[in-house]
Amino acid sequence: MIDDLIKDLVASQNSSIEAFQRDLGRVRTGRANLAVLELVRVSYYGSTVPLNQVAAVSIPDARLILIKPWEKSVLSDIEKAINMAEIGLTPQNDGEVIRLPIPTLTEERRKELAKQTRKLAESARVSLRNHRRDSNDFLKEFEKNKEISEDDKKRGLERTQKETDQAVAKIDQILAEKEKEIMEV
């Protein structure tokens, strides 16, 4: 019973870590990254679809994203969608493809982005702690209902804390890597 609870805890904490990594992927770092375009939705023949369903998106070099639509008639819709998504990039349309040059970040902007990533990390840590609290509540309920002994509850609480500490350390490691990437000139 406790093993199943710990497995559920680890699974939910891993999903929180994955969500944190997805959120970090959307933070611009001065390098081309396709994750910044994940939220761009293009109006295409009356329906709204993700950008990658109407165009080939590539990174020819570190500071440029290239968008080549399957149909030229969609170019203006793609450009409009990028501007409406407010991702901080200005599209350059040459009639064939759309180029998104990635500007270099100022020191002030780098610090602002690092602060933003720390906030994302803190909300991920809060999520992990919430999962820990839920597991601890289940353990206490199991003991109250005489389903487990007090010693089993104590061991379960220790295992829950150990798993949470490992997950928090992983969040901290991911954050450190991202901050290093952001502050890199």
Secondary structure by P-SEA (a helix, b strand, c coil): caaaaaaaaaaaaaaaaaaaaaaaaaccccccccccccccccccccccccccccbbbbbccccbbbbbbccccaaaaaaaaaaaacccbbbbbcccbbbbbbccccaaaaaaaaaaaaaaaaaaaaaaaaaaaaaaaaaaaaaaaccccaaaaaaaaaaaaaaaaaaaaaaaaaaaaaaaaaacc
